[in-house]
Amino acid sequence: MSLLLFGILLWSIMHFLPAADIGLRKNLIARIGEKPYKGMFSLLMALAIYLVISGWKSASPELVYLPPAWGRHATALLVWLGLILFFAPYPANNFKRLLRHPQLTGVACWSAGHLLSNGEARSIVLFGGLALWAIVEIFLLNRRDGAWVKPNPVPRKGDVMLVIASSLAYALVLFSHQWLFGVSPLS
């Protein structure tokens, strides 16, 4: 469990630092260069992901709470919404007018959904940790960046395309979840 926890902490700290202090990122880039900075950041992110995956696999699934009977249905809805929001920053759409940080909000939805259908300790560390990271990251970015200027409206076609593409990604993850993660959300 310690590997999993360390992976979540490394992921969070590496994202919190530039969000909390933009000068830190600029100073590091000025000192070592942009490519070395990006390389170091990417390497530490890869290490964090490795620690999360290996920590998850090595942790025994000790039950902490029994998820509610309706949790699986809420998970399906929150994961679908989370994927829509996760992909929202990329195409032109109106979701970006509703939420300043749709991708981080999507991570929080995805995480909360998984907490409603998984009650073991390692799930609480993984999904609770990522939800907490996303929420704190939103607050840090809002504080750093100041007032939010909402984007102008765009044609609804972008919203429809985002929902369709995200729904296809959701179906792909849903049907490959057993193969990818060893657990079937369909059973």
N, C-alpha and C positions, 0 to 999 in steps of 0.2 A: 504494500500500500504506500510505502514511503516513496517509491519511484514515481508512482502516479501523482502523489501530492507534489513532489519536487517538479515534475513536468508541468503541472498546472501553474505552480508558482513561477517557474521560469518563463512560461508563456506570458503570464500576466505582467510580471515585472518588465519584461522586454517591451511590452506594449505601453505600460503605464509611464515609463520614463520619458519617451518623447511626447506623450500626450500631456504630461504634467509640466514639462519644461522644454519648450521648443528650442531654447538656447543650447541645451545639452546636445541635441542632435546636430545642430549647426556647428557647435564647437568641435564635436567629434569628426564631422565631415571636413572641417577646416584643418584639423590636425592630421587625420590619416587619409583623407580623400573619400570621394563619394562611393567609388567601387569597393574599396576595402570595407567601408562602413556597411554597405548593402550585403557584401559577402559575409561579414561577421554576424550581422543581424539574421541573415538566412541560415547560416550554420547553427546559430543558437536556437532558431525556430525549429530547424530539423531535429536538433537534440531534444527540444521540448516535446515534439511529436513522438519521437522515439521513446522517451521516458514515459509519456502518457500511454502509449500502446503496450510497451513491455510491462509497465506498472499495472495496467488493467488486466493483462493476461496472467500476471503472477499473483494478483490479489484474489483471495477466496471470496466468493459471493455470500457474505454473511448478511442475513436479513436483519434490517433495522426497523422497518415498518411494512405493513401489508398495504399495497397500493389499493385504492378504491376500485370497485367493480367497473365504474364508468371511466377509469383512468386511461384504458387503452383507446377509447373513442376520443377522449380529449387529447391524447397524445397524437393520434392521427391528424386531428384538426390543427393542433399547434405546430406540428412538424411541417404540414403543408403550408400553413401561413408563414412559418419561419423560412421555408425555402423561397417563397415569393419575395419576402422582405430581404433575404440574403442576396438575391440576384437583382433587387431593385436599383442599386446604384449604377448599373451598367447601361441599360437601354433608356431612351427618353420615355418617361412615364410620370404619372401624377402621384404615385406613392411617395416620391421624394418631396412633394409639397406638404404631405401630411406628417412625415417624420424626418427629423434632421439627420438621424443616423439609422436608416432602415436596416442596414446589414447587421449592426450590433443588436438592434431590436429583434431581428430574425434569429440571431444566436440565442438571445434570452428566451424567445418563444420555443425554439427547438429544445433547449435545455429544460425549461419548465415542463414541457410535454413529456420528456423522458423521465422526469422525476415523478410524474403522475402514474407511470406504469412500471417503474423499477424502484424497489425499496431496499436494495442491498447497499452496504457501506461504500463499495467502490463506485456505484452509480451516484451516490450523494456527493462523493468527492469530485468525480468527473463532471457531471451535469450541473451540480450545485456550484462547483468552482468556476465553470465556464459562464454560467448565468451571472454570478457575482462579478466576474471579470467584465462581462459586457456592460452591465449596469454602471459599474464604477468608471469604466472607460468612457461611457456616454457623458457622465458628469465631468470628468477631467477634460474631455474635448470641448464641451460646452463652455467650461470656465476658461480654457485656453483661447478659444476662437471668438468669444464674445457674442454679440447679438447675431441672430440668425436671420438672413434674408431669404425668404422662401423663393424657390424657383418659379418662373412663369408657368402657367398651364400649358400643357402640350396635348395634341390630339389623343383621344381615348384609345386609338389603335395601339399605342405603345403599352397601355395598361392591359389590354386584351392579350397582346403578344407575350407580355411578361407572365401573365397568369397561365397561359397555355404552355409556354416553355418550362415554367416552374412545375407545373402539374406533370409534365412528361418526366422531368427530373425526379419528382416525387415518386412516380410509378416505377421508374428505374431503380431507385433506392429501395423502395418497398419490396419489390420482387427479388432484388439481389441481396437484401439485408442478411438473410440466413447465410449465404455464401461469403459475404464480406465480414460479418461480425459474429456469426455463429448463433444468432438468435432470430427466429422468424416472428415478425409482428403480425403475421397472418394466422398463426395457430392459436 
